[in-house]
Amino acid sequence: HGMAWLPHNSVRHHLARGELVRAGSPDWNIPLRLMLYRSVEKTSPAVESLWQFLLEKTKK
C-alpha cells in the first residue's frame, strides 16, 4: 500500500484494469517537462542513434 506521483503513461493500463486508483482530485496533477542535454563532443553511434530516436518521438 502507498501513494506515488507517477506519469499517467506509465500507469494507464493499471488504471484501466482497476489495479490502481487516482488519489485526490485532478487538481493534484502536476505538469512534467523533461529536458535532455548531451555533450557537444562527438558521441558513439549508439548515443547518436538514441538521440535521433528521441528527436523523432518529440516531433509527434
Long-range contacts (C-beta under 8 A, 24 or more apart in sequence): 5-30, 7-32
